[in-house]
Amino acid sequence: MSSDVIRSEKQKIRESVWRLLDSQNVVSGRSVGRIPSFDGSVAAALRLTEHPAWEASRVIKAVPDKAQTPVREFALEAGKKVYMAAPRLATIKPFYFLNPENLSVSPKEAAERRAIEDYATLVDVQEMSPVDLVICGSVAVNAEGVRLGKGAGYADIEVALLQEAGLIGRDVLIVTTVHDLQVVDVEIPEAPHDFRVDLIVTPERIIECPPHARPQGILWDSVRPEMIAEIPALANRRP
């Protein structure tokens, strides 16, 4: 399957899920073009906190999407250190570091991305500690762990940067929190740079995905030139 066909098929699935979520009124705001802010995001986050991988984790890498705000809040409340990507990875140092020991505001306020620069420190990959758990957002995901983001490709770059730096070990789980309607019973096409998730957490259940291989770093042939130009962390690492 060509890359153009893969992109087209992925977009069809995204649009189908966005329409479904909107028709069922289970999102706040509009979902099209975004990682949906789904009803039950707090319940999904609470369910995640019951998983052994959460209990064992001390350092979490989380996405900045609104749907995962409760996950970031609960992590900080539990004393976990949180890394979160800067918007579009557009800064020289591409990740924010939230240390619960040094917060001047409540975990709830610190978990909100709107004023993250007031409470967090920007760090480069070389300044980061190994990550125990990775939290990502999704538009759609199937039981095999194949996921779709909103199509921009930033989540893949974030994970690739950490993989390449040796900050995500083979036993580190990648988790997505979603609404049950986002769990689709269809085959989702994959590109070589796509990563799968190990756990799908919804307000109602946890789905353990089968074992799978991951890309071990940045696949430069898959990175668009404009993305390299816009992301300093890529431009600085380009071979």
FENCOR-V121893 format. One record per helix or strand of 2 or more residues. SS is the DSSP state (H for helix, E for strand). FROM is the first residue (numbers start at 1). TO is the last residue. If there is no record, write none. Layout:
((SS & FROM & TO) (SS & FROM & TO))
This chain:
((H & 3 & 23) (H & 41 & 48) (H & 52 & 56) (E & 59 & 62) (H & 66 & 77) (E & 81 & 85) (H & 87 & 89) (E & 95 & 98) (H & 100 & 102) (H & 107 & 111) (H & 116 & 119) (E & 121 & 123) (H & 125 & 127) (E & 131 & 136) (E & 140 & 141) (E & 146 & 148) (H & 154 & 164) (E & 168 & 177) (H & 180 & 182) (E & 199 & 201) (E & 206 & 208) (H & 220 & 222) (H & 225 & 230) (H & 232 & 235))
